[in-house]
């Protein structure tokens, strides 16, 4: 970082960074909903998709419909949470191959 602005070629264009908008809270809830959905699908945890749906509802309720409302992100979160619910409750895990134990026999 150059301390002396006189050494710069265009000193009027060198301005410090100032974030103009903080991270919106509904996007954080949307991200959490996606993470819980993926966690539920991969780890077969039954509580994770329910938390995903809860976070999705909170995200939609906090969204500003007149402002920066990202409809496609909310639809994708809804679809992902419903798919994870389907994977957990409607797939047959009895036909899955048995998991081998990692314990050593002595």
Long-range contacts (C-beta under 8 A, 24 or more apart in sequence): 24-68, 25-62, 26-58, 26-59, 26-60, 26-62, 26-63, 27-59, 27-70, 27-73, 29-55, 29-56, 29-58, 29-59, 29-62, 30-55, 30-56, 30-59, 30-73, 30-74, 30-77, 33-59, 33-77, 33-80, 33-81, 34-76, 34-77, 34-80, 36-81, 36-84, 37-77, 37-80, 37-81, 37-83, 37-84, 38-80, 38-84, 40-84, 40-85, 40-87, 40-88, 41-83, 41-84, 41-87, 41-88, 44-87, 44-88, 44-93, 45-88, 46-88, 46-89, 48-84, 49-81, 49-84, 49-85, 49-88, 52-77, 52-80, 52-81, 52-84, 53-81, 53-85, 56-81
